[in-house]
Amino acid sequence: MPARELQPAGLSCARQVDLPVLYEDVNIASGHRADMIVEGEALLELKSVEQILAVHEAQTLTYLRLSDCEVALLLNFGALLLKDGIRRFVS
């Protein structure tokens, strides 16, 4: 689901969004980057793997906690059917 498909639908989309870690009011550049954030509310983590692993879910949950988003979708484009490759997380 590239950003160019979301923008004509009127949705704002930011790609490769840095997610800083704050520790005692100090911003630590951690290298964490969300693949996409849509409308500033939904985080999308995109994968193309044979199977979603626990590490992929943990990564998505970490990004969700570091972002201001309330919902995240882990999308696996490597699944036979896309509906089988979608996981939803809520903070």
C-alpha positions as CSV (number, residue, x, y, z in Angstrom):
1,M,0.0,0.0,0.0
2,P,2.4,2.7,-1.2
3,A,1.9,6.3,-0.1
4,R,1.0,7.3,-3.7
5,E,-2.2,5.2,-3.4
6,L,-3.2,6.9,-0.1
7,Q,-2.6,10.5,-1.1
8,P,-5.1,10.6,-4.0
9,A,-7.7,9.4,-1.4
10,G,-7.0,12.6,0.5
11,L,-5.0,10.9,3.3
12,S,-1.7,12.5,4.4
13,C,1.1,10.0,4.7
14,A,4.6,10.3,6.1
15,R,7.2,7.7,5.2
16,Q,10.3,6.5,7.1
17,V,9.3,8.5,10.2
18,D,12.0,8.7,12.9
19,L,10.8,7.6,16.3
20,P,13.1,9.1,18.9
21,V,13.5,7.6,22.4
22,L,13.0,10.0,25.3
23,Y,14.8,9.3,28.5
24,E,14.6,11.8,31.4
25,D,13.7,14.6,28.9
26,V,16.7,13.7,26.7
27,N,16.1,12.8,23.1
28,I,18.1,9.7,22.1
29,A,18.5,9.1,18.4
30,S,17.7,5.4,18.4
31,G,17.5,4.6,14.7
32,H,13.9,3.4,15.0
33,R,11.8,4.3,11.9
34,A,8.2,3.6,11.2
35,D,7.6,2.7,7.6
36,M,4.5,4.9,7.3
37,I,2.3,7.0,9.5
38,V,-1.1,7.9,8.0
39,E,-3.0,11.0,9.1
40,G,-0.7,11.2,12.1
41,E,-2.9,8.5,13.7
42,A,-2.1,5.0,12.2
43,L,1.3,3.5,12.0
44,L,1.9,1.0,9.2
45,E,4.8,-1.5,9.4
46,L,5.3,-3.2,6.1
47,K,6.9,-6.6,5.6
48,S,7.3,-9.1,2.8
49,V,8.1,-12.3,4.5
50,E,6.9,-15.9,4.4
51,Q,5.5,-15.7,7.9
52,I,5.1,-13.0,10.5
53,L,7.3,-13.8,13.5
54,A,7.2,-12.7,17.1
55,V,10.1,-10.3,16.4
56,H,8.0,-8.5,13.8
57,E,5.1,-8.1,16.2
58,A,7.5,-6.9,19.0
59,Q,9.0,-4.3,16.5
60,T,5.6,-3.0,15.6
61,L,4.6,-2.8,19.3
62,T,7.8,-0.9,20.1
63,Y,7.2,1.6,17.2
64,L,3.6,2.0,18.4
65,R,4.7,2.9,21.9
66,L,7.3,5.4,20.6
67,S,4.9,7.1,18.3
68,D,1.9,9.2,19.1
69,C,-0.4,6.8,17.2
70,E,-3.1,4.7,18.9
71,V,-3.3,2.0,16.3
72,A,-0.7,0.1,14.2
73,L,-1.1,-2.3,11.3
74,L,1.5,-4.9,10.6
75,L,1.1,-5.7,6.9
76,N,2.8,-8.7,5.4
77,F,2.8,-8.6,1.6
78,G,4.4,-12.0,1.5
79,A,1.3,-13.7,2.6
80,L,-0.7,-15.7,-0.1
81,L,-3.8,-13.6,0.7
82,L,-3.2,-10.1,2.1
83,K,-6.1,-10.5,4.5
84,D,-4.1,-13.3,6.1
85,G,-1.1,-11.0,6.5
86,I,-2.7,-8.2,8.5
87,R,-2.2,-7.8,12.2
88,R,-3.8,-4.9,14.2
89,F,-2.4,-3.5,17.4
90,V,-3.9,-0.9,19.7
91,S,-2.1,1.1,22.4
